[in-house]
Amino acid sequence: MKKFLIIGGGAMGSAFTIPCLENKNDVVITEPYSKKFIKELSSKRKYHSALKMNLPKKLKFRKYSGDLLKEKFDLIVIALSLPGIDFIGKELKKNKINTPLLVLTKGLKYISRSKKIFTISEKLQKVYGIKNISVLKGPCLAKELARKHQTSVIISNKNINFAKKIGKRISTKYYLNEFSKDIIGVEVCSAIKNIYAMIIGAGQSLNTSSSLFQRSINEMKYLTKYFKGKEISTLGLAGVGDLYVSSAGGRNSKMGSYLGKGYTFKNAKKRFMPNDTVEGEQLVREIAPYVMRKINKKKIPLMISLFKAILNNRKLIVT
Ligand SMILES: NC(=O)c1ccc[n+]([C@@H]2O[C@H](COP(=O)([O-])OP(=O)(O)OC[C@H]3O[C@@H](n4cnc5c(N)ncnc54)[C@H](O)[C@@H]3O)[C@@H](O)[C@H]2O)c1
């Protein structure tokens, strides 16, 4: 039995505990941020409002603290959304934690000091000095995983044997794992697919969306290589796999459908999705200033069209 600490009691962190528990690991979940999730996870029933189900009784909830991080765990899993990455990076550094990390969070970070875009693992390494980071990405709707629908994800670490060790501890009949050494490529794909899901969602017919899908893959290949990942990762679970699920459903493609109908981003958000986080929009704001300055715009026309629509709050014109 291994001891896991899951940081982040949102939909994904909570769903992830299910295959971990099924593998007879000792699983502790903690929530540093949301009062709602703290209340739900610490209750006797453990009813999770985002997953709309009770979590297993064996799951242990602990109040978040630096001392909790210092306890002996075999793996710390980060399941916070992107804004939580700096918080947890600081905490891990302050408490001198060197437990191996597995990051589920998707996104990219702009570091103003070095004026560059970094993946989450690069940021945790470079800014917070954290070593032995693995990432787990791919097409996974938390609600479906929690209900044990067959799900395939990819675990990546430069040391692929370590990724495989994690796989052994978490895979089940319904939670299948692939492995990769290309941590950068896997992270870049899993982040930018949110932007392309919005673009594909903007297509007002299946024919148009299919054409946008194919052009999105080409741009994803280019960007993955630009950030020094391997092009082949674009065709794997973190790339095409995750792009499919995100464009077939989900908040990014929903927002894209409003943009495609001619609404501006602000209008659509206010009118149709006032309480939803649209991860693709957050990523646009994080990376657009860098991408617009540094990357050949002719290679990524779809992404540039979306940047212009969101940043200038004007109609999306796909060229
Ligand atoms: N790797 C995968 O298989 C996979 C699958 C689905 C989602 N995800 C990713 O997991 C992450 C979480 O997704 P989710 O569906 O659980 O979202 P959620 O909204 O249900 O939960 C978000 C979590 O982040 C925390 N959080 C939010 N803002 C924070 C802040 N400023 N500081 C600290 N913590 C903060 C919340 O309290 C909560 O624990 C996202 O990045 C998402 O893209 C990964």
The ligand as an SDF file (V2000), in Angstrom:
LIG
                    3D

 44 48  0  0  0  0  0  0  0  0999 V2000
   -5.2620   15.4750  -15.7900 N   0  0  0  0  0  0  0  0  0  0  0  0
   -6.5300   15.1280  -15.9470 C   0  0  0  0  0  0  0  0  0  0  0  0
   -6.9010   13.9760  -16.2210 O   0  0  0  0  0  0  0  0  0  0  0  0
   -7.5590   16.2170  -15.7550 C   0  0  0  0  0  0  0  0  0  0  0  0
   -8.8930   15.9880  -16.0580 C   0  0  0  0  0  0  0  0  0  0  0  0
   -9.8020   17.0090  -15.8480 C   0  0  0  0  0  0  0  0  0  0  0  0
   -9.3600   18.2300  -15.3590 C   0  0  0  0  0  0  0  0  0  0  0  0
   -8.0270   18.4210  -15.1270 N   0  0  0  0  0  0  0  0  0  0  0  0
   -7.4840   19.6930  -14.6330 C   0  0  0  0  0  0  0  0  0  0  0  0
   -7.5500   19.6660  -13.2130 O   0  0  0  0  0  0  0  0  0  0  0  0
   -7.6540   21.0180  -12.7260 C   0  0  0  0  0  0  0  0  0  0  0  0
   -8.8300   21.1000  -11.7420 C   0  0  0  0  0  0  0  0  0  0  0  0
  -10.0150   20.8070  -12.4630 O   0  0  0  0  0  0  0  0  0  0  0  0
  -11.3910   20.5370  -11.7010 P   0  0  0  0  0  0  0  0  0  0  0  0
  -12.3430   20.0550  -12.7260 O   0  0  0  0  0  0  0  0  0  0  0  0
  -11.1640   19.7350  -10.4880 O   0  0  0  0  0  0  0  0  0  0  0  0
  -11.8150   22.0160  -11.2840 O   0  0  0  0  0  0  0  0  0  0  0  0
  -12.7000   22.4670  -10.0220 P   0  0  0  0  0  0  0  0  0  0  0  0
  -13.1250   23.8600  -10.3230 O   0  0  0  0  0  0  0  0  0  0  0  0
  -13.7300   21.4420   -9.6950 O   0  0  0  0  0  0  0  0  0  0  0  0
  -11.6450   22.4950   -8.8050 O   0  0  0  0  0  0  0  0  0  0  0  0
  -10.6080   23.4480   -8.8100 C   0  0  0  0  0  0  0  0  0  0  0  0
   -9.6710   23.2090   -7.6440 C   0  0  0  0  0  0  0  0  0  0  0  0
   -8.6830   24.2570   -7.6450 O   0  0  0  0  0  0  0  0  0  0  0  0
   -8.7990   24.9940   -6.4050 C   0  0  0  0  0  0  0  0  0  0  0  0
   -8.5010   26.4190   -6.6830 N   0  0  0  0  0  0  0  0  0  0  0  0
   -9.1670   27.2440   -7.5130 C   0  0  0  0  0  0  0  0  0  0  0  0
   -8.5920   28.4710   -7.4780 N   0  0  0  0  0  0  0  0  0  0  0  0
   -7.5720   28.4030   -6.5900 C   0  0  0  0  0  0  0  0  0  0  0  0
   -6.6030   29.3470   -6.1120 C   0  0  0  0  0  0  0  0  0  0  0  0
   -6.6000   30.5970   -6.5470 N   0  0  0  0  0  0  0  0  0  0  0  0
   -5.6950   28.9300   -5.2180 N   0  0  0  0  0  0  0  0  0  0  0  0
   -5.6810   27.6460   -4.7640 C   0  0  0  0  0  0  0  0  0  0  0  0
   -6.5760   26.7080   -5.1940 N   0  0  0  0  0  0  0  0  0  0  0  0
   -7.5070   27.0940   -6.0900 C   0  0  0  0  0  0  0  0  0  0  0  0
  -10.2310   24.7530   -5.9410 C   0  0  0  0  0  0  0  0  0  0  0  0
  -10.3790   25.0090   -4.5890 O   0  0  0  0  0  0  0  0  0  0  0  0
  -10.3750   23.2760   -6.2920 C   0  0  0  0  0  0  0  0  0  0  0  0
   -9.6780   22.4560   -5.3850 O   0  0  0  0  0  0  0  0  0  0  0  0
   -7.8140   21.9040  -13.9620 C   0  0  0  0  0  0  0  0  0  0  0  0
   -6.5550   22.4350  -14.3130 O   0  0  0  0  0  0  0  0  0  0  0  0
   -8.2690   20.9430  -15.0340 C   0  0  0  0  0  0  0  0  0  0  0  0
   -7.8990   21.3290  -16.3450 O   0  0  0  0  0  0  0  0  0  0  0  0
   -7.1400   17.4450  -15.2910 C   0  0  0  0  0  0  0  0  0  0  0  0
  1  2  1  0
  2  3  2  0
  2  4  1  0
  4  5  1  0
  4 44  2  0
  5  6  2  0
  6  7  1  0
  7  8  2  0
  8  9  1  0
  8 44  1  0
  9 10  1  0
  9 42  1  0
 10 11  1  0
 11 12  1  0
 11 40  1  0
 12 13  1  0
 13 14  1  0
 14 15  2  0
 14 16  1  0
 14 17  1  0
 17 18  1  0
 18 19  2  0
 18 20  1  0
 18 21  1  0
 21 22  1  0
 22 23  1  0
 23 24  1  0
 23 38  1  0
 24 25  1  0
 25 26  1  0
 25 36  1  0
 26 27  1  0
 26 35  1  0
 27 28  2  0
 28 29  1  0
 29 30  1  0
 29 35  2  0
 30 31  1  0
 30 32  2  0
 32 33  1  0
 33 34  2  0
 34 35  1  0
 36 37  1  0
 36 38  1  0
 38 39  1  0
 40 41  1  0
 40 42  1  0
 42 43  1  0
M  CHG  2   8   1  16  -1
M  END
$$$$
